[in-house]
Amino acid sequence: MATPPYLLQWGGLCVCRRYSLHAAGGSVSSANMQYVTLVVCFAAAVACSAATERPIIGIIAQHLNSRTFSPNRTNTYIAASYVKYIEASGGRVVPIFVDQTKGYYKKLFNSVNGVLIPGGGVDLDNSGYLEAAKIIFDLAIEANNHGTYFPLWGTCLGFEALSRLAIDKLVLRACQGHDLALPLNFTRGFRRSRMFSGLSRSLERALRTRPITYNSHGKCLTPQNFTTFGLDHFFRLTSTNVDPNGVTFISSMEAYSYPFYGVQFHPEKNNFEWTQRKDHVHIPHTKDAVLVSQYLGNFFLDEARKNNHSFASAAEELNALIYNYPVTYTQNKTAFTQMYIFSP
């Protein structure tokens, strides 16, 4: 949805611009100026209201490296926790499959209201996951440049993918981020970000002081690489963490000019992953951890409500939804409680 020229839009907040208007025969009177301002502000409020109340989020699948659930290494999957995360904030999910044509991705992009690039373990140099993410990223850049507010969200590997796609270069370094629940070290001015501008003071305090963001990664984006390779021109750094070896890494960021958001931690696990397997025993499930997950999910879905993308028909929409696929209990074999597993 294009933002009208009389409107300033920042993080979903709409502010009226006050113009000096002149009639053909002279300036507009003070009373009439107030009337014009009210009309403009009313139009601004209408323009910034939700474009859809039925947001649908695409989630990118990835190849499944499991002899149990993908014996021929041809199946793909989406962890069900991401689906529940979206549903808990009032959205529905469509799977985005890998190794498809550009036409497939463009059609799906124009049908959904946002895309979540999930965590996982596939290659960020050459994989169907990365190729799908790249096509979606380029489409989102183009759409936003032409006035359609289309958000992207990257979690863990998805966060790393966003950093790679923004500069066409992978600039991660090894770190120790496995099975760590950590507080956030917010950057100065983090409240000027869209992601955290609506954060309550109580939840900010919890995020600063309690280990309620769960990390599960072996590579990090450091502030040094963030600056050295020019990512700071595209993304605003909003928080960092420090691994057990003293390596500082970026834990959250958002694009300056696009509604693109990335977190290195896993907000979906707090509410929906219950494994106690080795290397996954510290997922936080406290009330504050749950509230963090809900806050971030609600934020992303609010962003997705700002465009009016939709499927061509109700039948096409229903056929695309993830409800058409079975969910499999996998906690006895994997770190995920449930997974959607797709055969080619």
C-alpha positions as CSV (number, residue, x, y, z in Angstrom):
1,M,0.0,0.0,0.0
2,A,1.6,3.3,-1.1
3,T,2.1,6.0,1.5
4,P,0.4,9.2,0.4
5,P,2.7,12.2,-0.1
6,Y,1.1,14.1,2.8
7,L,2.0,11.3,5.2
8,L,5.0,10.3,7.2
9,Q,5.1,6.6,8.0
10,W,7.5,5.2,10.5
11,G,7.1,1.8,12.1
12,G,3.4,1.8,11.5
13,L,2.9,5.2,13.1
14,C,1.4,7.8,10.7
15,V,2.0,11.5,11.2
16,C,0.3,14.3,9.2
17,R,2.5,16.7,7.4
18,R,1.4,20.3,7.8
19,Y,1.5,22.2,4.4
20,S,1.2,25.9,3.6
21,L,-1.7,25.8,1.2
22,H,-2.5,28.6,-1.1
23,A,-5.7,29.2,-3.0
24,A,-5.7,30.8,-6.5
25,G,-6.6,34.2,-5.0
26,G,-4.3,34.1,-1.9
27,S,-3.6,32.2,1.2
28,V,-6.1,29.9,2.9
29,S,-7.7,31.4,6.0
30,S,-6.7,30.1,9.5
31,A,-10.1,28.4,10.0
32,N,-10.0,26.8,6.6
33,M,-6.4,25.7,7.2
34,Q,-7.5,23.9,10.3
35,Y,-10.2,22.2,8.3
36,V,-7.7,21.2,5.6
37,T,-5.4,19.8,8.3
38,L,-8.2,17.7,9.8
39,V,-9.1,16.3,6.4
40,V,-5.5,15.5,5.6
41,C,-5.1,13.8,9.0
42,F,-8.3,11.8,8.6
43,A,-7.0,10.6,5.2
44,A,-3.7,9.7,6.8
45,A,-5.4,7.6,9.5
46,V,-7.4,5.8,6.8
47,A,-4.3,5.2,4.7
48,C,-2.4,3.7,7.7
49,S,-5.1,1.4,8.9
50,A,-4.7,-2.3,8.3
51,A,-4.9,-3.3,4.7
52,T,-5.9,-6.8,5.7
53,E,-7.3,-8.4,8.8
54,R,-6.5,-11.9,7.5
55,P,-2.7,-12.0,7.1
56,I,-1.0,-15.0,5.6
57,I,2.7,-15.6,6.1
58,G,4.9,-17.6,3.8
59,I,7.5,-19.8,5.5
60,I,10.4,-21.1,3.5
61,A,11.0,-24.8,3.7
62,Q,14.4,-26.4,3.6
63,H,15.9,-29.8,2.9
64,L,15.7,-32.3,5.7
65,N,18.9,-34.1,6.7
66,S,17.5,-37.0,8.6
67,R,17.7,-40.7,7.7
68,T,14.5,-41.3,9.8
69,F,12.3,-38.7,8.2
70,S,14.1,-38.3,4.8
71,P,15.8,-41.6,3.9
72,N,16.6,-40.4,0.4
73,R,17.5,-36.9,1.5
74,T,14.8,-35.5,-0.8
75,N,12.2,-34.4,1.7
76,T,11.9,-30.8,3.0
77,Y,10.4,-29.5,6.2
78,I,9.2,-26.6,8.3
79,A,9.3,-26.9,12.1
80,A,5.8,-26.6,13.4
81,S,6.9,-24.1,16.1
82,Y,7.2,-21.4,13.4
83,V,3.6,-22.2,12.2
84,K,2.3,-22.0,15.8
85,Y,4.2,-18.8,16.3
86,I,2.4,-17.1,13.4
87,E,-1.0,-18.6,14.3
88,A,-0.7,-17.3,17.9
89,S,-0.5,-13.8,16.6
90,G,-3.5,-14.1,14.3
91,G,-2.0,-15.3,11.1
92,R,-2.1,-18.3,8.8
93,V,0.8,-20.0,7.1
94,V,1.6,-21.1,3.5
95,P,4.7,-23.2,2.9
96,I,7.2,-21.9,0.4
97,F,8.9,-24.8,-1.3
98,V,12.5,-24.9,-2.5
99,D,13.8,-25.6,-5.9
100,Q,10.9,-24.0,-7.7
101,T,10.6,-21.6,-10.7
102,K,10.8,-17.8,-10.3
103,G,7.2,-17.7,-11.5
104,Y,6.2,-19.9,-8.6
105,Y,7.9,-17.6,-6.1
106,K,6.5,-14.4,-7.7
107,K,3.0,-15.7,-7.7
108,L,3.2,-16.8,-4.0
109,F,4.9,-13.5,-3.1
110,N,1.9,-11.6,-4.5
111,S,-0.5,-13.8,-2.5
112,V,1.0,-13.6,1.0
113,N,1.4,-10.6,3.3
114,G,4.9,-11.4,4.7
115,V,7.6,-14.0,4.6
116,L,9.4,-15.7,7.5
117,I,12.9,-17.1,6.8
118,P,13.3,-19.7,9.5
119,G,16.3,-21.1,11.3
120,G,17.9,-24.4,10.3
121,G,21.1,-26.1,9.2
122,V,21.4,-25.7,5.4
123,D,24.2,-24.1,3.4
124,L,24.1,-20.3,2.9
125,D,26.4,-20.5,-0.1
126,N,24.4,-22.8,-2.3
127,S,21.0,-24.3,-1.3
128,G,17.4,-24.2,-2.4
129,Y,16.6,-22.4,0.8
130,L,19.0,-19.6,0.0
131,E,17.9,-19.4,-3.6
132,A,14.2,-19.1,-2.5
133,A,15.2,-16.5,0.1
134,K,17.1,-14.5,-2.5
135,I,14.2,-14.4,-4.9
136,I,11.8,-13.4,-2.1
137,F,14.3,-10.8,-0.9
138,D,14.6,-9.2,-4.3
139,L,10.8,-9.2,-4.8
140,A,10.3,-7.5,-1.4
141,I,12.9,-4.8,-2.2
142,E,11.0,-4.1,-5.5
143,A,7.6,-4.2,-3.9
144,N,8.6,-1.8,-1.1
145,N,10.3,0.5,-3.6
146,H,7.0,0.8,-5.4
147,G,4.9,1.5,-2.4
148,T,3.8,-1.9,-1.1
149,Y,4.7,-2.4,2.5
150,F,5.9,-6.0,2.6
151,P,7.8,-7.3,5.6
152,L,10.4,-10.1,5.9
153,W,11.5,-11.8,9.1
154,G,14.6,-13.8,9.6
155,T,15.2,-16.1,12.6
156,C,18.7,-17.5,13.3
157,L,19.8,-19.0,9.9
158,G,17.2,-16.6,8.4
159,F,18.9,-13.7,10.2
160,E,22.2,-14.8,8.7
161,A,20.6,-15.2,5.3
162,L,19.3,-11.6,5.4
163,S,22.8,-10.3,6.2
164,R,24.2,-12.3,3.2
165,L,21.5,-11.1,0.8
166,A,21.8,-7.5,1.7
167,I,25.5,-7.3,0.6
168,D,25.8,-10.5,-1.5
169,K,28.5,-11.8,0.8
170,L,28.6,-14.1,3.8
171,V,30.6,-12.4,6.6
172,L,29.9,-14.6,9.6
173,R,32.5,-16.0,12.0
174,A,32.6,-19.0,14.2
175,C,31.3,-18.6,17.8
176,Q,29.7,-20.6,20.6
177,G,26.0,-19.9,20.5
178,H,24.6,-23.4,21.1
179,D,22.0,-23.9,23.8
180,L,22.3,-20.4,25.3
181,A,19.5,-18.5,26.9
182,L,20.7,-14.9,27.2
183,P,19.5,-11.4,28.1
184,L,19.9,-8.7,25.4
185,N,22.3,-5.8,25.4
186,F,20.3,-3.1,23.7
187,T,22.1,-0.5,21.7
188,R,21.7,3.2,22.4
189,G,18.6,4.4,20.6
190,F,17.1,1.0,20.2
191,R,13.7,2.5,20.9
192,R,13.9,4.4,17.7
193,S,13.6,1.1,15.9
194,R,10.3,-0.1,14.7
195,M,10.8,-3.6,16.3
196,F,11.2,-2.3,19.8
197,S,9.4,1.1,19.8
198,G,6.3,-0.5,21.3
199,L,8.2,-2.6,23.9
200,S,6.8,-2.1,27.4
201,R,9.2,-1.0,30.1
202,S,8.6,-4.1,32.1
203,L,9.4,-6.4,29.2
204,E,12.4,-4.2,28.3
205,R,13.7,-4.7,31.9
206,A,13.1,-8.5,31.6
207,L,15.0,-8.6,28.3
208,R,17.9,-6.7,29.8
209,T,18.3,-8.7,32.9
210,R,16.9,-12.2,32.4
211,P,18.1,-15.1,30.1
212,I,14.9,-15.3,28.0
213,T,16.2,-15.2,24.4
214,Y,17.3,-18.7,23.2
215,N,20.3,-19.1,20.9
216,S,21.2,-22.2,18.9
217,H,23.9,-21.3,16.4
218,G,27.6,-21.9,15.7
219,K,28.2,-18.8,13.6
220,C,27.8,-15.1,14.4
221,L,27.6,-11.7,12.8
222,T,30.0,-9.5,14.8
223,P,29.6,-5.7,15.1
224,Q,33.1,-5.4,13.5
225,N,32.1,-7.3,10.4
226,F,28.7,-5.6,10.4
227,T,30.6,-2.2,10.0
228,T,33.5,-3.4,7.9
229,F,31.4,-4.9,5.2
230,G,28.8,-2.1,5.0
231,L,25.9,-3.9,6.6
232,D,25.5,-0.8,8.8
233,H,24.3,1.1,5.8
234,F,21.4,-1.2,5.3
235,F,20.5,-2.4,8.8
236,R,20.2,-0.8,12.2
237,L,21.8,-2.8,14.9
238,T,19.4,-3.0,17.9
239,S,21.0,-5.5,20.3
240,T,24.0,-7.7,20.9
241,N,25.1,-10.6,23.0
242,V,28.4,-12.1,24.1
243,D,29.2,-15.8,23.8
244,P,31.0,-17.9,26.5
245,N,34.4,-17.2,24.8
246,G,33.9,-13.4,24.8
247,V,32.8,-13.0,21.2
248,T,30.3,-10.2,20.8
249,F,27.6,-10.9,18.2
250,I,24.6,-9.1,16.9
251,S,21.3,-10.5,18.2
252,S,18.8,-8.3,16.5
253,M,18.7,-5.8,13.6
254,E,16.2,-4.2,11.2
255,A,16.6,-2.5,7.8
256,Y,16.5,1.3,7.8
257,S,14.4,1.7,4.6
258,Y,12.5,-1.6,4.4
259,P,10.4,-3.6,6.9
260,F,13.0,-6.3,7.1
261,Y,13.8,-7.8,10.6
262,G,16.3,-10.3,11.9
263,V,17.0,-12.0,15.2
264,Q,19.8,-14.4,15.9
265,F,17.8,-16.0,18.7
266,H,14.6,-18.1,18.5
267,P,11.4,-16.5,19.8
268,E,9.3,-19.4,18.6
269,K,11.0,-21.9,20.8
270,N,10.1,-20.2,24.0
271,N,6.4,-21.1,23.5
272,F,6.4,-24.2,21.3
273,E,9.6,-26.3,21.6
274,W,9.8,-28.7,24.6
275,T,12.8,-31.0,23.9
276,Q,15.3,-31.8,26.6
277,R,17.7,-33.4,24.2
278,K,21.4,-32.7,24.5
279,D,22.3,-29.2,23.4
280,H,18.7,-28.1,23.7
281,V,18.1,-28.1,27.4
282,H,18.0,-24.4,28.2
283,I,15.0,-23.2,26.2
284,P,13.3,-20.7,28.5
285,H,9.6,-21.1,29.3
286,T,9.1,-18.5,31.9
287,K,6.2,-16.0,31.8
288,D,8.6,-13.3,30.5
289,A,10.0,-15.6,27.9
290,V,6.5,-16.3,26.7
291,L,5.7,-12.6,26.6
292,V,8.8,-11.9,24.5
293,S,7.8,-14.5,21.9
294,Q,4.2,-13.1,21.8
295,Y,5.5,-9.5,21.5
296,L,7.7,-10.2,18.5
297,G,5.1,-12.4,16.8
298,N,2.5,-9.7,17.3
299,F,4.8,-7.1,15.9
300,F,5.6,-9.0,12.8
301,L,1.9,-9.8,12.1
302,D,1.0,-6.2,12.6
303,E,3.6,-5.4,9.9
304,A,2.1,-8.0,7.6
305,R,-1.4,-6.5,7.9
306,K,-0.1,-3.3,6.1
307,N,-0.4,-4.8,2.6
308,N,-3.4,-6.2,0.7
309,H,-1.7,-9.1,-1.1
310,S,-4.2,-12.0,-1.5
311,F,-4.7,-15.1,-3.5
312,A,-6.7,-15.0,-6.7
313,S,-9.6,-17.0,-5.2
314,A,-10.7,-18.5,-2.0
315,A,-10.2,-22.0,-3.4
316,E,-6.6,-21.1,-4.3
317,E,-6.0,-19.7,-0.8
318,L,-7.4,-22.8,0.9
319,N,-5.3,-25.2,-1.3
320,A,-2.1,-23.3,-0.4
321,L,-2.4,-23.3,3.4
322,I,-0.2,-25.5,5.5
323,Y,-3.4,-27.1,6.9
324,N,-3.4,-29.3,3.8
325,Y,-0.3,-31.2,5.1
326,P,0.0,-33.5,8.1
327,V,2.1,-32.5,11.1
328,T,4.4,-35.2,12.5
329,Y,5.5,-35.7,16.1
330,T,9.3,-35.8,15.9
331,Q,10.6,-34.9,19.4
332,N,11.7,-38.5,20.0
333,K,14.1,-38.2,17.1
334,T,14.9,-34.5,16.6
335,A,15.1,-31.3,18.5
336,F,11.7,-30.2,17.2
337,T,8.5,-31.2,18.9
338,Q,6.6,-31.4,15.6
339,M,7.5,-30.9,12.0
340,Y,5.7,-30.5,8.7
341,I,7.5,-32.9,6.3
342,F,7.1,-32.5,2.6
343,S,7.8,-35.2,0.0
344,P,8.9,-34.0,-3.5
